Amino acid sequence: MLRGLRWWIIALVCGGTILNYLARNSLSVLAPQLRTELGFSTQQYSYIVAAFQITYTIMQPLCGYVLDLFGLRLGFALFALFWSLANMLHALASSWQHLVFFRGLLGLSEAAAIPAGIKAVSEWFPARERSVAVGYFNAGTSLGAMLAPPLVIFIAARHSWQLAFAVTGGVGLFWAALWFRCYASPAQHPALSPAERAHIGSPQNAPANMTRPSLLSIARRRRFWAIALPRFLAEPAWQTFNFWIPLYLATERHLELKQIAAFAWLPFLAADLGGIAGGYLSPLLMKHAGLRLLTSRAAGVALGALCMIGPGCIGLARDPYTAIGLLCLGGFGHQMISALLNALSTDVFAPAEIATANGLTGTVSWTGGLLFSLAVGALAGRIGFAPLFACLALFDLIGAAVLFSLLFTGRKSDLFERSE
């Protein structure tokens, strides 16, 4: 028996998420160098980004359905194997069109990461601990993004950009093997103690005859849109952070590659702290402010939206260091929003549908990110980044208002709810 096994499981999930985002962010870190060596424009770079976003957007509910159908152990391992190989293929690129193709392959497989993490939290944690667990595993998204600038630039400077892609993809192969070797559901894990099993409780508290619902039936629910629409409005910020910060620092703040490596990871460190803080904020509000479960989640989302005003004011920053500070505030706020919206999925969807439902909300959110990235590619060279960052703050404030409006009004209808 292993004490606190559920936290070891979430650490393993976090490790996979770190490697997922390390691979994902390798391209954005290398974008200033690749733009020169492969000769593509900012507009063409937006097409490269869009190729990943389109396939990722389409695949999230499909990946979620596969995970619900075949289980986390096999499904997550296979997706990790595929995304690792897809990232390694980037080393073969000799044009921006090649990068479009390889990024599309990467998006097909990386779309499984968040639905898999949410499903693991749903299986392994009682309701009062889920936001904390989501905060920790969600920190892997920003940890991977934080590690990418120094690691990728170090490898590219010492060796080549091709080796940087090979390394950041190759490490995922080892994690896939580790996951397949170590993971099992609570019902089957031999190291889970009876006391911890009782603490977790049975996740199968849905009706015994419940069948896996269709995507359409999930999309008809009011509280699906209460999560999906705020995610649609919040995701442009995270896409901008992941894909455009290095290029923004190079073009508007005139930082060199080594300076980018020194500073571009800081917003993601702040994002780690925001995701974890958001996870703890919900139970604290329940304990000390008397808020109910869903209300505590929504209150944290509103606080995160207020933090996003920081990067919204980036056009007022007089130097790159102030700009990076404002981006740090935005990273903190965004991951607070992200962790709590993902935690909400575990509160309002049944175990048999959680990965599918979370993947479907992810499709809606990544549609927002895709559209905004295309707007950045088309407009950044004409109007600069400042107005675009201002839009990000406005989107999140609207998203918080939408969440409160849809979550706490209207009848509950056929929604499967968990105990608070």
Beta strands, then each sheet from edge to edge (+ up, - down):
end
